[in-house]
Amino acid sequence: MKKNELIAKLEGAKELTSVVSIDLVLTALGMLEDETPQPKGFSFKPSQFEMLMDKIQQAVDGMDRRELVDRSSAEFELDWNNCISLNDVEVDFDYVYNSIREELEELVEDEEEETEEGTLKDIESDTAE
């Protein structure tokens, strides 16, 4: 029940009698829905999603392949037919994360530059110049 519905019910009860039971008011208040707005999920327009994916691709393409893995952690094994195979190697996920983050930070505006549209810059206008 919404606040305006409760007020309408109490007004209706007021027309029938000048006294409204406290129990009735407490019960009605207990049925009120929380009117605080629920945060909406974050969503992108298709063009924004494509722009975001392009930025991630640029970040991945720009990574130094030698920095992706810790070559000193590589473990090799000699197979039965004398072939060397890689058993394990540690991936530097911090490097991957930071590379992508640096690329995506270009899309985020400062708080004072925020527009009504949101916090993503309109890259299409930047590329049209």
C-alpha positions, -999 to +999 in steps of 0.1 A: +000+000+000+013+034-009+012+065+013-016+082-008-037+050-005-033+050+033-044+086+034-074+079+013-084+050+036-080+071+067-100+099+051-128+074+044-127+062+080-128+098+091-161+103+073-177+073+091-165+083+125-144+110+141-123+085+160-099+062+143-084+033+163-047+035+169-046-003+161-061+005+127-035+032+120-006+010+132-019-019+110-022+004+080+013+019+086+027-016+087+012-023+053+029+008+037+055+000+011+089+015+013+089+045-010+126+049-012+136+046-048+154+014-056+186+019-074+183+009-110+207-015-126+235+000-147+228-003-183+243+008-216+229+019-249+241-004-277+265+023-290+280+028-255+284-010-251+303-012-285+324+018-275+332+001-242+341-032-259+363-013-283+382+003-254+387-031-238+400-044-271+424-015-274+437-022-239+442-059-246+459-051-279+482-026-262+494-050-235+530-062-235+526-099-240+558-105-219+542-088-189+511-110-190+527-140-174+554-145-148+579-164-169+599-174-139+569-193-125+566-214-156+567-252-150+576-275-178+575-313-182+593-336-205+567-359-221+571-396-228+581-388-264+607-362-254+585-332-260+585-303-236+551-292-224+541-263-203+523-275-171+516-242-154+524-205-155+511-176-134+492-149-151+496-113-139+459-104-135+468-071-118+486-060-150+455-070-171+431-053-147+452-021-146+457-020-184+419-022-190+412+002-162+436+028-176+419+026-210+384+028-195+392+058-173+393+079-205+355+073-207+348+086-172+341+123-167+351+142-136+322+149-112+321+186-121+319+177-158+290+153-154+262+157-178+225+149-175+232+118-196+254+101-170+291+097-165+302+083-198+316+107-223+300+109-257+329+095-276+310+097-309+312+135-307+349+133-300+355+112-330+334+134-353+357+164-348 
